[in-house]
Amino acid sequence: MSGQGRVVAVLGPTNTGKTTYAIERMLGHRTGVIGLPLRLLAREVYDRIVALRGPSIVALVTGEERIVPPRTQYWVCTVEAMPEGMGADFIAIDEIQLCADPERGHVFTDRLLRARGLHETLFMGSDTMRATINALVPRVEHIQRERMSELVYSGQKKISRMKPRSAIVGFSVENVYAIAELIRRQKGGAAVVMGALSPRTRNAQVDMYQNGEVDYLVATDAIGMGLNLDVDHVAFSALTKFDGRRMRPLAPNELAQIAGRAGRGFKSGTFGTTGDAPALDDSVARAIMDHSFTPQNKINWRNHALQFGSIDRLISTLEVKPEDERLVRARETDDLKALRTLGQVDEIFARCSDGPSVRLLWDTCRIPDFRGISSAEHATLLESIFIDLHQHGEISEDWLARQVKRIDRIDGDIDTLSKRLAFIRTWTYVAQRKGWTRDESHWRGATRVVEDRLSDALHARLTEKFVDRRTSVLLRRLGQKEAMVAEVSDTGEVTVEGEFVGKLDGFRFRADKGAGGAEEKTIKTAALQALAPQFHLRADRFYNAPDTEIDFTEQGGLMWGASAVGKLVAGQDALKPQVDVFVDDVAGPEVAQKVQRRLQHFIDRKVAALFEPLLALSKDETLNGLARGFAFQMVENFGILPRAAVSDDVKALDQDARGGLRKHGIRFGQFTIFMPLLLKPAPTRLRLVLWSLSKGLSEFPEAPPPGLVTIPVEAGAPEGADTMSGYRNAGTRAIRIDMLERLADMLRSEDSRGGFEAKADMLSITGMTLEQFADLMVGLGYKAEKGERAKVKPVTAVVPDAGEVAPDTPIMDVAAEPVEKAAPEESENVAAIVDEGIAPIAAEAAETPEVKAAIPETPAEEILPGTAPDADVAEVDMEVFYTFTWGRAARPNPNRRSNDKPRGKGKPQGKGRKGAARGDKGGKAQNFSARPPKKEKAIDPDNPFAAALMGLKDGK
């Protein structure tokens, strides 16, 4: 390209409107070409020109995209893809300072030296190129552009404190992704922009940022190349980058190129560092703010006058050294590496015997290594493409179709999709080359469709991974003055501004479990701010709720339906627990106090209802002396006292005191003194909670299931838990204390010294098997001796004695004499107690007439030697039985004289069932009962038999 037109260098810092000026100048000419450093920027400029002049006269040409209408007047291209020799009226090259870039600088230098418009040529870039352009471009004019806004250094900031509309810059894909993930957790999300993205993905990400869906942008240094974004602050996460060969520090002018993206138009911007990047030196920061940098006196150059006689000749022309001192021969680039590698392949060397073949090989080597896997693998791909082109004049469509089909998949993560996108870019580039495929339009369209599909999938994955729309929306609304709208469903699900944020459990908000730490904090802040009115409404509803909607748990929690609203804590009085409420601070003290009052009312009423007998006992003013002290102990122990613990106090109580206590329902049992009404499931459940609070337990024992007579003994349970549960431990199982007293009543009639067997009634009331009952008895202090014997078969018929019932008398005519069951003596009358080491009273059973067997016994003399009476039975069924005897030694009686002889070995002493006290000689039986004499029932004067009854009474 050559011409005699005007050449102008438009130089200055970023945000001076250089690109906009170039577009305006180009549209003032009939034809024009503008070269841009990135295909992303090329697409942006193309869209701007199409919006002004329509798509029919504007072309877009990049390495992977080619849109060329038939009546094209204006060409928007990447610098590498600029057409040559077309004689355009206007030519512009943007970011001309890239002449110094180690990788691509030689291309920009070639355009600086050789690209000219017929009427006008513009070079836009940094002022550091002024001296070099003056030296290399004759008759160049200069236009100095000043920045339209101020750029200020703001120092180092944490990412968590980064203000909205900020761009954080990283210099590797890994760094960009790590920063984006951190911002998602702390700020709600970020858009991601990298040069490796397709234009479609990049545009989708930028639109998401520009539209305000996210307030943060994470990008590589690609944003420094003229991309126009609404950025207020630019933060560098690193100050070094890998330039393809080594890690090197960024020069001040490179930092300025990126930092200049902050503040667009007349809006000022700021820049600084973040993450692991240290703060900038004062001199560097000042240079960026003043746009004062070291002039760029050396630029990269590569010979454009190539000779294609042979591979070696081509390589030698590429290695020609420049003549001007400002030009530096470019380092070996990827295309030259590929040419050297393929030149060593015998088949390719043999094919390159003429100029067109060498030129074709060079064009093949210029295919960019988008995949970036390895130079050897890239050379292998180029070899296949060249052989196809050289042998058939085109790339095999079957082979190309297989390559494209293998890539056409949208499953996988971000890295997988990014790799596929890099692969399809190779075939998109190949499809753009004229004459390389049989059907150019088909393959250009096919590769474009696959790239677009992969781009959309990558955009979706990036958004899914790095954007939390919920947090982003809430953060944005938090910064606004208008109150946020919160809604709470019947199930407690909370939505703020239409976004689900969590659940309201009682008066505490629980953020969505899917949120991370910082994200959860943001969600909770926004939700609680919006939920403030909801807390008051809910508190009013709770305060007016009936007690049936509130309950306590066995661990002391207080529930409102399925929501935990508080917990019980120990008070000064065991029967007056206090309440600790679960209310978020944002709800305010008024809500917390209302909830606290309602819960305190509930638990006070619950205690009053379930422990009414106990509270009545504590308030009885008629009790005095020992009775009052004993009542205090009962209240203090929630209505249940092991008798062994208060045996002396019980003995000290007189009959009047005991009578006063019995009026309150206290039962003096042999093992336990208790109030039967408090053994019901509801009082038991509450008693365990109150007792656990008074003991300061961290884990409360749970109440046994209702209706069970015995339960397994819980290992590790705190001492006294069995008593508070209404049970007494005995062996491996515990028995309910009221049923234990019934069992004790049965045991009084047994001979505990001589031994006895368990009766069916004993097993029935305990609901145990014989083996379990034996373990229970051992736990109560008895010895259990196991035996085995022949099982006696039940008698099928009983013949009554003559004279008992006439043979012909019907059963219903037999007058059954009423048998008055003697009420069991109060166990406090029993002289000895199990807990004191003395067996219960074993009263001698009254003689009962024996039932004569219906089957007469076989005389002994009729039994044959060696033959059992039931020898005709094939087998004799055996049964196990236990004989129980008292197993504890008697406690010595300190009141007995030393010369007294013991009355028995542990046998309890007391009244016998035959009416005579042991030791008396036929005297009148002594009554040791503490029960007052039973009043005779008065005769009803209205009874017609009253006179006769009175007569019988008088004559008794």
Disulfide bonds with the S-S distance in Angstrom:
none
